[in-house]
Amino acid sequence: MEQLIRLAIRGISLSQIQSGIYVLLLEEESGRIKLPIIIESLQAQSIASAISKRDPSRSFTHDLFLTFAKVVHIRLKSVVIYKLVNGIFFSYILFEGENKEHKIDSKTSDAVALAVRFQAPIYTTKEIFDKAGIYFENGVPKENENSEVGIESRSNFLKEKSQKDLEKMTEKDLNALLNHAVVNECYELAAKIKKELDRREE
């Protein structure tokens, strides 16, 4: 079984450029590698509410599930972000009830919202970090030694590039650049990268 890397929630940021877009920033325990994930407004509010432990004006569905789980004695053991395809992260939730474990696929933002409420750990794989992780040293992005594209190349790609430039890149580096573009709020570039990834799936 592949070794899992434990993640912590670094924060949630609202884009000042594109309405309704939030970025959930996860990081491994040392803080050297960060993993940005695009999430919807409702899930962002739900996660923020659970982190702050404040009572919302109305309960989220995740709160209802927590109450239900306590009544029927179900425990959420962990959340695992296990796959990245075309910029979309896939996750599963591991539950335990009646001495049995159950694995359920889930939208990553919903899985994280539940993990915060259950105080359950969040994990990902080294492969996900190699594809989409942004490496930092002393708070400054540095080159990911597992990536075929360095920081200088990534920075250049945050400028205007042609479709041909994207076509030359590997899927792994396109996914990494997609997340890098989102963190830097370069949504026009992110849309181009997403279009290229979709084209390769056809």
Secondary structure in CASP SS format (residue, H / E / C, confidence):
PFRMAT SS
TARGET T0000
AUTHOR 0000-0000-0000
METHOD secondary structure of the structure
MODEL  1
M C 1.00
E C 1.00
Q C 1.00
L E 1.00
I E 1.00
R E 1.00
L E 1.00
A E 1.00
I E 1.00
R E 1.00
G E 1.00
I E 1.00
S E 1.00
L E 1.00
S C 1.00
Q C 1.00
I C 1.00
Q C 1.00
S C 1.00
G C 1.00
I C 1.00
Y E 1.00
V E 1.00
L E 1.00
L E 1.00
L E 1.00
E E 1.00
E E 1.00
E C 1.00
S C 1.00
G C 1.00
R C 1.00
I E 1.00
K E 1.00
L E 1.00
P E 1.00
I E 1.00
I E 1.00
I E 1.00
E C 1.00
S H 1.00
L H 1.00
Q H 1.00
A H 1.00
Q H 1.00
S H 1.00
I H 1.00
A H 1.00
S H 1.00
A H 1.00
I H 1.00
S H 1.00
K C 1.00
R C 1.00
D C 1.00
P C 1.00
S C 1.00
R C 1.00
S C 1.00
F C 1.00
T H 1.00
H H 1.00
D H 1.00
L H 1.00
F H 1.00
L H 1.00
T H 1.00
F H 1.00
A H 1.00
K H 1.00
V H 1.00
V C 1.00
H C 1.00
I C 1.00
R E 1.00
L E 1.00
K E 1.00
S E 1.00
V E 1.00
V E 1.00
I E 1.00
Y E 1.00
K E 1.00
L E 1.00
V E 1.00
N C 1.00
G C 1.00
I E 1.00
F E 1.00
F E 1.00
S E 1.00
Y E 1.00
I E 1.00
L E 1.00
F E 1.00
E E 1.00
G E 1.00
E C 1.00
N C 1.00
K E 1.00
E E 1.00
H E 1.00
K E 1.00
I E 1.00
D E 1.00
S E 1.00
K E 1.00
T H 1.00
S H 1.00
D H 1.00
A H 1.00
V H 1.00
A H 1.00
L H 1.00
A H 1.00
V H 1.00
R H 1.00
F H 1.00
Q C 1.00
A C 1.00
P C 1.00
I E 1.00
Y E 1.00
T E 1.00
T E 1.00
K H 1.00
E H 1.00
I H 1.00
F H 1.00
D H 1.00
K H 1.00
A H 1.00
G C 1.00
I E 1.00
Y E 1.00
F E 1.00
E E 1.00
N C 1.00
G C 1.00
V E 1.00
P E 1.00
K E 1.00
E C 1.00
N C 1.00
E C 1.00
N C 1.00
S C 1.00
E C 1.00
V C 1.00
G C 1.00
I H 1.00
E H 1.00
S H 1.00
R H 1.00
S H 1.00
N H 1.00
F H 1.00
L C 1.00
K C 1.00
E C 1.00
K C 1.00
S C 1.00
Q H 1.00
K H 1.00
D H 1.00
L H 1.00
E H 1.00
K C 1.00
M C 1.00
T C 1.00
E H 1.00
K H 1.00
D H 1.00
L H 1.00
N H 1.00
A H 1.00
L H 1.00
L H 1.00
N H 1.00
H H 1.00
A H 1.00
V H 1.00
V H 1.00
N C 1.00
E C 1.00
C C 1.00
Y H 1.00
E H 1.00
L H 1.00
A H 1.00
A H 1.00
K H 1.00
I H 1.00
K H 1.00
K H 1.00
E H 1.00
L H 1.00
D H 1.00
R H 1.00
R H 1.00
E H 1.00
E C 1.00
END
